[in-house]
Every structure is written in C-alpha cells, then in structure tokens.
Amino acid sequence: MIPVSRSSEGYRIPFRSLVPFLLITFGIAWGILTLYILLPDVMTGAFGRLTGEHPLFFLAVYSPAIAAVIIVAFRTGTSGVRNFLSRVLLWRCPAPWYLFLIAGIPLLFYIGAAMKGALSGGEYSLPAFKSLIVPLLLTIVKGPVEEFGWRGLALPLLQRRFAPVWAGLVLGIIWGFWHLPAFLLSGTPQGAWSFTPFFIGSVAVSVIMTGVFNASRGSILLPALFHFQFNNPIWPDAQPYDMYPIIVAAAAIVWIDRRTMFGKEKGVTRVIAAAQK
C-alpha cells in the first residue's frame, strides 16, 4: 500500500467535488431514462426505442466517466486530466487478485447457476464464440467505462472520510441505486432482472472492487477489468442466485484484508495520480 499524501498536489480535487459529480452522473442517466419512462411515445418517436445498444443508453452508462472528467478538468485543467487518465496504466497488483479476476469471478457465477439449477441436466453449454463477439465487444465498451467515475473519482474521495470497507459500502449503495430507472424499462438489459438482488449484489461487488482498487494503488484499469468480468456474457445466467456467492466472496475479502479494509488511513485517496519520479 502506498502512503497517503496529504499535499495540495494530491488534493486538488476536494471532497466536496463528490456533490457535483453525483449531480452530473444522476442528472444525465436519470434524465434520459426518466424521459423514456414518463414520455415513452415522444422519446421513441424522436430517438427510437431505447435498448442496451442505443446511443442514449451508452450516454447514460457513461455519465459517471463524463462527470469525473468534467470535475477533474474544471479543478486541474488538461494536465490534471492527463494525470487522472494515467491511472488506467496502473496494472501492478498482488497475484491473488489476478487469480480471482481470471478464475474466481467465473466460479462465483457457476456456483450461482448451480444453485439456480441452470447447470443440471446438461441445459447449459458454453455459447459459440461467433455468437459472443458482439456481446463481448459491447460489454467491453459499456459498463467498464463507468469505473472512471465510480472508482476513478468517487471512491478515493470517500476514502478521505471513511475506512475502505465503509467507503465501498456507501459507494455500492449509490452505485446500485443509480441503476434503478433501467429496471423500469423493458428494452434495457436490466429490464428482465429483479432490482433487490441486483442492488445487494452491487453493494457486495463494490466492496470487492474497493479491495482491488487499494491493492492496485488506485488503478482504474483493474476495477474496469473486474467490472467486465462481472458482466461477462460468457458466464451462465445465475440471476438472482449469483448474489449469494458474491456476498460470501466480499465478506471473505473483507476478513482476509481486514487491516486495510478497516484502516481509515489505508485507502488510496488521490484522484490525480502522483507525479512519476
């Protein structure tokens, strides 16, 4: 774990920036989705039916990243944005995290699918690669981009006030609630899911990603890769049972890494990456 610097260089993005970040994030995403909920005929006539591949849905999904870049640019200018984006290049992390990324996350979904009964009787088989190309590409360029906002800006700000475990829980509640309007629209990927297990699972995933975020010294890349794996269309559909193994995994991570997770001074709190010497 890198030492937490309290210099003005590292704190050009103040904690109060969390408020405009959330206003922009919710304003864009909820604004678009609420218009489709309240004025479906008008919005469909003007922009077409909202689906997971619609440009406006992408705009809603990208709202945390858009908000983060706006905040960083306003506070620090182009040089600050470059340093902020440089955190995508942080890839070093203890090997167990990479093992969990590659093998652990798929295992959670297979356990959830087994609990659901989706693996019994030979009903599940790995989809053909050709049929997965488009879903994989959409998954790569959609959800992981959120991490520029959630773990890129919001989490380090929250960790200035809370120990990592509490920061992860708070962010998970915000993150899960942010998805709510998508569950009210039939054309979105979340339209066929139940919100409550998704919300609980999102909080647990947020705790997991808090662990990898701090272990990778504030990387945006690693949480984005974890985000991709949790959305990976290759894994069997385990909704809503995937929530249970994910909660167990989050609890295990908190216990194993309890010194960091409960240490208020242990979390990475920089939004702007430290200058490389």
N, C-alpha and C positions, 0 to 999 in steps of 0.2 A: 504493500500500500504506500502510495506517495504521500509525503507530508502535505497537510493542507496549508496553503499560503493565505495569509490574510492581507496581502499587499493590495494597494489600489489597482495595480496592474491586473491582478486576478479577479478583482471585484468591480469592474467597470459596468457589469450588469447587476444592478441591485436587486435585493429580494422582492421589492415592490413591483418589479417588472413582471412578476407572476400574474398580476391582475390584468394588465393589457394583453398578455399572452393568452390568458383564458378567454377574455372577451373576444379577441380576434378569432381564436380557434372555434369557440362555440358559435360565434356570430356567423362565420362562413358556413360551417357544416349544418348547424341547426337552421340557419336561414334558408338554405337550399332545400333541405328535407322538409321543413315545415311548410314551405310554399307548395311542395308536391302533396303534402298531406291535406292542407286546407283548400288548395285550389288545383285539384288534380287535372281537371279538364283544361283549364287555362294553361297550366305548365306543360301538359302533354301536347297540347296544340301548338304551343310556341317552341318547345325544345325537344319534343319526343318523349316516349315512355322512359322513365328512369330505371336503369338496370345497373348491375355491377360494372358494366363496361362503358357506361355513359360518361362523357367528359365532365358533366356537372357532378357526378358521383366521385370521380377522381379528384375534382376540385375540393369537394367536402372532405375526402380522405386526406388530402394534402394540407388541410388547414393548419394542423399543428406545426408542420415544417414551414409553411408560409409565415405563420405568426412568429416563429422563432427567428427566422431570417430578418423579418421586419424589425423586431426588437433589437437584435444584435446590430443591424445596420444603423438604426437610429442612435444607439448608445455608443457605438465604436467605429462606425464608418466601414469602408471597404476592407481595411486592414484587419479589423476585428472579425468581419465575415470570413475572410480567408483563414484566420486562425481557428475560428469556430468550425469551419468545414474541414480543417486539417485533422480534426478528431476522428474523421472517417478512416484515417490511415493508421490509427492505433489498433493493432491486432494482437499484441502480445497478451497472453492470459495463461494462467495455470492450466496444465494439460487436462485435469479432470473436467474443466468447463467445456473444452472441445469434445471430450468423450461424451459428456451429457448432451451437447448440441447434436452430435452425429448419431449417437445410439440411444441416449436416454429419452429424448423427446419422442422419437418414433415408438419406443417401448411404452410410454405413457398412453399413446393413442391405441396401441394394440391391446393393452390391458383394458382400457375403456371400452373398446369394441368387443372384447371377450365378455365383459360384464353386461354389455348390451345384447349379447347373443349373436352379433353380426359375423362372428368367425366360425360359428358352428355349422355343421352340415356342408362345408365347402362352399358356402354362399359368397365368401369374399375371395377375390383374386386380384393380384396387382394389375392395375389398368395398363393397357398397351401404351408404350412410350409416345407414339404418334398422337394419341388422343389427349396426352398430357402436356404437349408442347405449349399450346395457347394458355391453358390454366396456369402452368408454371410461370410463364412469362408475365402474365397478369399479376400473379402473386408476388413476383419479384419487384415489380414496379409500382405496386399499390401499398399494401399495409406497411412494409418495412420503412417506407419514406416517412411515416408518422414519427419514427424514432428521432429525427432531427429536432422535433419539438418536445416529445414526452421525456425521453432520456437525454436528449441533447441540451435542453434548457430547463424544463420544469423540475426534473429530479435533482440536479445539482443545487438549484435554488432551494428546494425543500430540505435538502440535507444540511443547509446552513442553520436551520431551526430545529430539525428533528434527527434522531438517530436513524440510520438507514432503514431499519425494519419499519419504523413508523412512517417515514417518508415514502417508502414503497407502498404501504397500505393506503395512505392518503392519495397518492397518485393513482393507484389502482381503482379506487372509488371514483375519482374524477374521470379516468380513462374509460371505465366501464359505463358510467352514466352518459358520457359523451356519445356512445353508440346508440342510445335509446331510440331516437327517431327512426333509425334504419330498420328497427324491428317492427315498425308500424307501416312499412311499405312492402308490398308483395314482390316488387321487382328486384329488391336488394338481396345480397347473399344472406343477410341476417333475417330476412322476412319469414323463413321457414323454421327458425330456431326459437327456443324458449329463452326469454331475457334473463330470468333469475339465475339459472345455472351458468349462463354466459357471463353475467355480471360477477358472480362469485369466482368463476374461473379466471376472469380478467384480473381481479384483485390478487389471486394467487400467482398468476403469471407475472404481474408487476413486481411482486416480492422476489421471484426468481430472477427477473431481469435487473433488479436492484443489486443482487449479488454479483452477477456477471459484469455489470457496469462498473462497480467499485473494484472488482478483481482485475479488470482490464484498464484501470486508471482513467476512466472517463471516456472510453471508446464509444463512438456512435455505431461503428461497424458491427461489433459483437451483438448489441441488443437488436440491431436490424436483422442479423442472421438468425437470432433466436425467434424474432417475430415471424420471419419467413417460415421457419420450421414449425411453429405452432399453427400456421395457416397452410402448410404444405398439402396440396391436393392429393399427393401420393398416399398419405396415411389414411386408414379406413375411417369412415364416418362413425364417430363414437359419441356424438351429441345425444343426450346431455351427460353421459356417464364419464366422459373424459375429465369432467370437473373433479372427480374423486381422486384419481391418481395424481392429478396436477396439484391438488391441495396437499396431498401427502408429500410430494416432491418439494413443494415450497416449505412445508414445516421441517423437513429433513435438512434443507439448505440453511434455514434459519438456525437450527440446532448445531449443525456442523460448523457454521461460520459465525457462531453467536458473538464472539468477541468483536468482530467487525459490525455485525448487524445491529448490536445493541450499544455500540460505542459512538456517542454523538460526534466525536472528533475524527472518526474513522472514514467517513464518507467523502467521496470526491465532490468538491463544491465549486470548482471552476467551470464557467461556461466558455470562456475564452481560453484556449489551450495555452499553457506556459510556453514562452519562447524557448526554442531549442538552442542549446549552447554547443 
